[in-house]
Amino acid sequence: MTDSMVALCGFAGWTLALVFVLVNVRLLNSVSTGKALNSFSPAGGDLDGFGQRVTRAHLNCLEVLPVAAAVILGAAVSGNNAITDAWAMIFLWARIVQSVVHLVGTSTPLILIRGTFFFMQIVILAVWVYKLITV
Protein backbone atom coordinates (compact mmCIF):
# COMPACT_ATOMS: atom_id res chain seq x y z
CA MET A 1 0.00 0.00 0.00
CA THR A 2 1.33 3.44 -0.89
CA ASP A 3 1.91 6.16 1.68
CA SER A 4 -1.00 8.05 0.15
CA MET A 5 -3.39 5.14 0.70
CA VAL A 6 -2.09 4.66 4.25
CA ALA A 7 -2.69 8.36 4.93
CA LEU A 8 -6.17 8.24 3.41
CA CYS A 9 -7.12 5.16 5.43
CA GLY A 10 -5.54 6.78 8.50
CA PHE A 11 -7.62 9.91 7.95
CA ALA A 12 -10.78 7.81 7.66
CA GLY A 13 -9.79 5.85 10.76
CA TRP A 14 -9.14 9.04 12.70
CA THR A 15 -12.56 10.35 11.68
CA LEU A 16 -14.12 7.10 12.91
CA ALA A 17 -12.21 7.37 16.19
CA LEU A 18 -13.66 10.84 16.71
CA VAL A 19 -17.15 9.46 16.00
CA PHE A 20 -16.58 6.82 18.68
CA VAL A 21 -15.53 9.50 21.19
CA LEU A 22 -18.49 11.70 20.21
CA VAL A 23 -21.00 8.87 20.61
CA ASN A 24 -19.64 8.11 24.06
CA VAL A 25 -19.72 11.78 25.10
CA ARG A 26 -23.36 12.00 24.01
CA LEU A 27 -24.22 8.72 25.71
CA LEU A 28 -22.61 9.84 28.99
CA ASN A 29 -24.36 13.18 28.73
CA SER A 30 -27.68 11.44 28.12
CA VAL A 31 -27.23 9.13 31.09
CA SER A 32 -26.16 11.93 33.43
CA THR A 33 -28.76 14.52 32.39
CA GLY A 34 -31.65 12.42 31.07
CA LYS A 35 -31.43 14.16 27.69
CA ALA A 36 -32.92 12.03 24.91
CA LEU A 37 -30.30 10.53 22.60
CA ASN A 38 -32.22 11.73 19.56
CA SER A 39 -32.29 15.35 20.68
CA PHE A 40 -28.61 16.32 20.34
CA SER A 41 -27.74 19.12 17.94
CA PRO A 42 -25.69 17.91 14.96
CA ALA A 43 -23.43 20.96 15.36
CA GLY A 44 -22.71 20.21 19.03
CA GLY A 45 -23.98 23.54 20.33
CA ASP A 46 -25.98 21.85 23.06
CA LEU A 47 -22.90 20.21 24.59
CA ASP A 48 -20.46 21.96 26.86
CA GLY A 49 -16.68 22.10 26.59
CA PHE A 50 -15.17 18.85 25.40
CA GLY A 51 -18.43 17.60 23.87
CA GLN A 52 -18.74 20.65 21.68
CA ARG A 53 -15.04 20.49 20.72
CA VAL A 54 -15.16 16.80 19.76
CA THR A 55 -18.27 17.48 17.66
CA ARG A 56 -16.48 20.29 15.83
CA ALA A 57 -13.26 18.26 15.42
CA HIS A 58 -15.28 15.44 13.87
CA LEU A 59 -17.12 17.84 11.55
CA ASN A 60 -13.80 19.43 10.57
CA CYS A 61 -12.60 15.99 9.46
CA LEU A 62 -15.79 15.46 7.46
CA GLU A 63 -15.22 18.78 5.69
CA VAL A 64 -11.74 17.89 4.44
CA LEU A 65 -11.89 14.10 4.05
CA PRO A 66 -13.84 14.12 0.74
CA VAL A 67 -11.40 16.61 -0.81
CA ALA A 68 -8.39 14.63 0.37
CA ALA A 69 -9.96 11.40 -0.87
CA ALA A 70 -10.70 12.90 -4.29
CA VAL A 71 -7.14 14.16 -4.70
CA ILE A 72 -5.40 11.04 -3.38
CA LEU A 73 -7.64 8.66 -5.31
CA GLY A 74 -7.32 10.83 -8.41
CA ALA A 75 -3.56 10.61 -8.15
CA ALA A 76 -3.72 6.83 -7.69
CA VAL A 77 -6.12 6.25 -10.59
CA SER A 78 -4.03 8.41 -12.92
CA GLY A 79 -0.83 6.63 -11.93
CA ASN A 80 0.57 9.76 -10.27
CA ASN A 81 0.58 8.61 -6.65
CA ALA A 82 4.24 9.69 -6.39
CA ILE A 83 2.89 13.25 -6.28
CA THR A 84 0.88 12.60 -3.13
CA ASP A 85 3.11 9.97 -1.52
CA ALA A 86 5.89 12.39 -0.57
CA TRP A 87 3.71 14.48 1.76
CA ALA A 88 0.88 12.06 2.55
CA MET A 89 1.98 11.14 6.06
CA ILE A 90 2.73 14.78 6.91
CA PHE A 91 -0.80 15.59 5.73
CA LEU A 92 -2.23 12.87 8.00
CA TRP A 93 -0.21 13.94 11.04
CA ALA A 94 -1.18 17.58 10.47
CA ARG A 95 -4.84 16.48 10.55
CA ILE A 96 -4.41 14.46 13.73
CA VAL A 97 -2.50 17.26 15.49
CA GLN A 98 -5.15 19.78 14.43
CA SER A 99 -7.90 17.59 15.90
CA VAL A 100 -6.02 16.87 19.14
CA VAL A 101 -5.33 20.57 19.68
CA HIS A 102 -9.02 21.23 19.04
CA LEU A 103 -9.95 18.66 21.68
CA VAL A 104 -7.59 20.22 24.22
CA GLY A 105 -9.11 23.69 24.21
CA THR A 106 -10.00 26.92 22.48
CA SER A 107 -7.58 29.47 23.91
CA THR A 108 -6.04 31.90 21.42
CA PRO A 109 -2.65 30.11 21.32
CA LEU A 110 -4.40 26.76 20.72
CA ILE A 111 -6.52 28.27 17.96
CA LEU A 112 -3.37 29.62 16.31
CA ILE A 113 -1.69 26.21 16.53
CA ARG A 114 -4.80 24.49 15.19
CA GLY A 115 -5.03 27.00 12.36
CA THR A 116 -1.39 26.43 11.45
CA PHE A 117 -1.92 22.68 11.10
CA PHE A 118 -5.12 23.25 9.11
CA PHE A 119 -3.26 25.65 6.82
CA MET A 120 -0.56 23.00 6.29
CA GLN A 121 -3.22 20.57 5.07
CA ILE A 122 -4.77 23.09 2.71
CA VAL A 123 -1.39 24.02 1.24
CA ILE A 124 -0.49 20.36 0.74
CA LEU A 125 -3.83 19.71 -0.97
CA ALA A 126 -3.42 22.78 -3.18
CA VAL A 127 0.10 21.75 -4.22
CA TRP A 128 -1.11 18.24 -5.00
CA VAL A 129 -3.99 19.56 -7.11
CA TYR A 130 -1.67 21.92 -8.97
CA LYS A 131 0.87 19.18 -9.66
CA LEU A 132 -1.83 16.74 -10.77
CA ILE A 133 -3.41 19.14 -13.26
CA THR A 134 -0.07 20.24 -14.68
CA VAL A 135 1.53 16.80 -15.01
Secondary structure as the mmCIF struct_conf table of DSSP 4:
data_model
#
loop_
_struct_conf.conf_type_id
_struct_conf.id
_struct_conf.beg_label_comp_id
_struct_conf.beg_label_asym_id
_struct_conf.beg_label_seq_id
_struct_conf.end_label_comp_id
_struct_conf.end_label_asym_id
_struct_conf.end_label_seq_id
HELX_RH_AL_P HELX_RH_AL_P1 ASP A 3 THR A 33
HELX_RH_3T_P HELX_RH_3T_P1 LEU A 37 SER A 39
TURN_TY1_P TURN_TY1_P1 PRO A 42 ALA A 43
TURN_TY1_P TURN_TY1_P2 GLY A 45 ASP A 46
BEND BEND1 LEU A 47 LEU A 47
HELX_RH_AL_P HELX_RH_AL_P2 GLY A 49 VAL A 77
TURN_TY1_P TURN_TY1_P3 SER A 78 GLY A 79
HELX_RH_AL_P HELX_RH_AL_P3 ASN A 81 VAL A 104
HELX_RH_AL_P HELX_RH_AL_P4 THR A 108 ILE A 133
#
